[in-house]
Each structure stands twice: as structure tokens, then as C-alpha cells.
Amino acid sequence: MLHLVVYDITDDSNRTRLAKLLEKFGL
């Protein structure tokens, strides 16, 4: 799943979505 994280970081909108996911999982 690391490659997905990398893609999320490169995309600004996905980056926000990733941040919300990490918050949801408590990371």
C-alpha cells in the first residue's frame, strides 16, 4: 500500500483524503 500513499502525497486533493484516513485509523 506504500505506492498508494506516494500517489496520495503527490496529489493535493488525495493528500487531504489520506490525512483524513490516517486520522480515522489513529495514525
C-alpha positions in Angstrom: 0.0 0.0 0.0 3.1 2.2 0.1 2.7 3.1 -3.6 -0.8 4.3 -2.9 0.5 6.6 -0.2 3.1 8.0 -2.5 0.5 8.8 -5.1 -1.8 10.4 -2.5 1.1 12.7 -1.4 1.7 13.8 -4.9 -1.9 14.8 -5.5 -3.1 17.6 -3.3 -6.8 16.6 -3.1 -5.8 12.9 -2.4 -3.4 14.2 0.2 -6.2 15.6 2.2 -8.2 12.4 1.8 -5.2 10.4 3.0 -4.8 12.7 6.0 -8.4 12.0 7.0 -7.8 8.3 6.5 -4.8 8.4 8.8 -6.8 10.4 11.3 -9.5 7.7 11.1 -7.1 4.9 11.8 -5.4 6.9 14.6 -2.0 7.1 13.0 
